[in-house]
């Protein structure tokens, strides 16, 4: 199972790709624009990114250049578009994109490209293990303090956060995400709308995420009462 980030401004395409990849056993994160993609890239450290070229705020090629220039293009990226020219596809490949998928994307082509991308990514990681970035270290520190606040404890060093260190990455990440969302639910008195705004997720995807993690959706409301 891999962590895959899907970046596309079309709601229907995001949902379709989520359904297909989730059925294959992958954990799928969704972003509708470049701003959300940047946050997810730091927060989730995806194993693979499916990136749409044409988006309203920043196009996919520009975001790809940004990641490449800042040293963040250390995961396979597959570009997607229904209107891109051959020149655009070639440009994206030169920047560092692994492949290009033309919309509408068939399930067979999608799964084949994803499989090849994950294989390439695993080979890259085996050859050169990734060192945790400063952004990730900062995020872990901030969210450890946030969890302490949610439990009514004064923020400070968290020596018992061993679940981030001594378990398989996927299991530790799930526990971290569960604590993260429980904190925001408690802080926003169980309001899914406000939690969605705070975390940068759509309500539908947020609900799926909470259900997947086994988060008690009534916890924040009980604490507020």
C-alpha positions in Angstrom: 0.0 0.0 0.0 1.3 3.5 -0.9 0.4 7.0 0.0 -0.7 8.8 -3.2 -1.5 12.5 -3.6 -4.0 13.4 -6.3 -4.0 17.0 -7.4 -6.8 18.1 -9.7 -9.2 21.0 -9.7 -12.1 18.9 -11.0 -14.1 17.4 -8.2 -15.4 14.4 -10.3 -11.9 13.4 -11.4 -10.6 13.6 -7.8 -13.4 11.4 -6.6 -13.0 8.9 -9.4 -9.2 8.5 -8.9 -9.8 8.2 -5.1 -12.3 5.4 -5.6 -10.0 3.5 -8.0 -6.8 3.8 -6.0 -8.5 3.3 -2.7 -10.0 0.0 -4.0 -6.4 -1.0 -4.9 -5.5 -0.6 -1.2 -3.7 2.7 -1.4 -4.1 5.6 0.9 -5.2 8.6 -1.2 -4.9 12.3 -0.4 -6.8 14.9 -2.5 -5.9 18.5 -3.4 -7.8 20.8 -5.6 -5.1 23.3 -6.2 -1.4 24.0 -5.9 -1.8 25.6 -2.4 -3.3 22.4 -1.0 -0.8 20.3 -2.9 2.1 22.2 -1.3 0.7 21.5 2.2 0.0 17.9 1.5 3.5 17.4 0.1 5.0 18.5 3.4 2.4 16.9 5.6 1.9 13.5 4.0 5.3 12.9 2.2 3.5 11.0 -0.6 5.1 8.0 -2.4 3.6 9.2 -5.7 1.8 12.3 -7.0 -0.8 12.5 -9.8 -0.6 16.1 -10.9 -3.1 17.9 -13.2 -1.5 20.4 -15.6 -4.3 23.0 -15.9 -5.3 24.4 -12.5 -6.7 27.9 -11.7 -4.1 29.2 -9.2 -0.8 27.6 -10.3 -0.5 25.2 -13.2 1.0 21.8 -12.7 4.1 22.4 -14.7 4.9 25.5 -12.6 4.4 23.6 -9.4 6.6 20.8 -10.7 9.4 23.4 -11.5 8.9 24.8 -7.9 9.3 21.4 -6.3 12.4 20.6 -8.5 14.1 23.9 -7.8 13.5 23.6 -4.0 14.7 20.0 -3.8 11.3 18.6 -3.0 10.9 16.5 -6.2 12.0 13.3 -4.5 8.9 11.3 -5.3 7.6 10.1 -8.7 5.2 12.6 -10.4 2.7 11.6 -13.1 1.2 14.5 -15.0 -2.4 14.5 -16.2 -4.3 16.7 -18.7 -7.0 16.6 -21.3 -5.7 19.7 -23.2 -1.9 19.7 -23.0 0.2 19.7 -26.1 3.1 17.3 -26.8 5.5 20.2 -26.1 4.0 20.6 -22.6 4.3 16.9 -21.9 7.9 16.9 -23.1 8.7 19.9 -20.9 7.2 18.3 -17.8 9.3 15.1 -18.5 12.4 17.2 -18.8 11.7 18.9 -15.4 11.4 15.5 -13.7 7.9 14.1 -14.3 7.9 10.3 -14.7 5.0 10.0 -17.2 2.1 11.8 -18.8 -1.5 10.6 -18.8 -4.0 12.0 -21.2 -7.6 12.5 -20.0 -10.0 10.7 -20.0 -7.7 8.3 -18.2 -8.6 4.6 -18.5 -8.3 2.4 -15.4 -5.7 0.2 -17.1 -3.4 3.0 -18.0 -3.8 4.6 -14.6 -2.9 1.5 -12.7 0.0 0.6 -15.0 1.4 4.1 -14.6 1.0 4.1 -10.8 2.6 0.6 -10.6 5.6 1.8 -12.6 5.9 5.0 -10.6 5.9 3.3 -7.3 8.5 0.8 -8.5 10.7 3.6 -9.6 10.2 5.4 -6.3 11.1 2.3 -4.3 14.3 1.9 -6.3 15.2 5.5 -5.7 14.6 5.2 -1.9 16.6 2.0 -1.7 19.5 3.8 -3.5 19.3 7.0 -1.5 17.2 7.1 1.7 15.3 10.3 2.2 16.5 12.5 5.1 13.6 14.1 7.0 13.2 17.7 5.9 13.2 20.8 8.2 9.5 21.3 7.3 8.5 17.9 8.5 10.5 18.2 11.8 8.8 21.5 12.4 5.4 20.0 11.6 5.9 17.1 14.0 7.0 19.5 16.8 4.0 21.8 16.3 1.5 18.9 16.2 3.0 17.3 19.3 2.3 20.6 21.1 -1.2 20.7 19.6 -2.0 17.2 20.9 -0.8 18.2 24.4 -3.2 21.2 24.3 -6.1 19.0 23.2 -5.5 16.8 26.3 -5.4 19.8 28.6 -1.6 19.6 29.1 0.8 22.5 28.9 2.7 22.5 25.6 6.3 21.4 25.9 8.7 18.5 25.1 6.8 15.3 24.4 9.2 12.4 25.5 6.5 9.8 25.2 5.8 10.3 21.5 7.4 6.9 20.8 4.7 5.9 18.4 6.4 8.2 15.8 9.6 6.3 16.1 9.3 2.6 17.0 6.5 1.4 14.7 6.2 0.9 10.9 5.8 4.2 9.2 2.3 3.6 8.0 1.0 2.6 11.4 2.8 5.5 13.1 1.4 7.9 10.5 -2.1 6.7 11.1 -1.8 7.3 14.8 -0.3 10.7 14.2 -3.1 11.7 11.9 -5.8 10.4 14.3 -4.4 12.5 17.1 -4.1 15.5 14.7 -7.8 15.3 13.6 -9.0 14.5 17.2 -7.3 17.7 18.3 -9.0 19.8 15.6 -12.4 18.2 16.3 -12.1 19.1 20.0 -10.9 22.6 19.3 -13.7 23.3 16.8 -16.4 21.6 19.0 -17.0 18.8 16.5 -17.8 21.2 13.6 -16.9 19.3 10.4 -17.1 22.5 8.4 -14.5 24.4 10.6 -12.3 21.3 10.8 -12.3 21.1 7.0 -11.3 24.7 6.7 -8.5 24.4 9.3 -7.0 21.2 7.7 -7.5 22.2 4.1 -9.7 19.2 3.2 -13.1 19.0 1.5 -15.9 17.8 3.9 -16.4 14.6 1.9 -12.8 13.7 1.9 -12.4 14.7 5.6 -15.3 12.4 6.6 -13.8 9.5 4.7 -10.4 10.2 6.3 -11.9 10.3 9.8 -13.9 7.1 9.2 -10.8 5.4 7.8 -8.8 6.4 10.9 -11.5 5.3 13.3 -11.9 8.9 14.8 -14.8 9.3 17.2 -16.8 12.1 15.5 -18.7 12.9 18.7 -15.7 13.5 20.8 -15.4 17.2 20.2 -19.1 17.7 20.9 -19.0 15.8 24.1 -16.0 17.8 25.4 -17.8 21.1 24.5 -20.9 20.0 26.4 
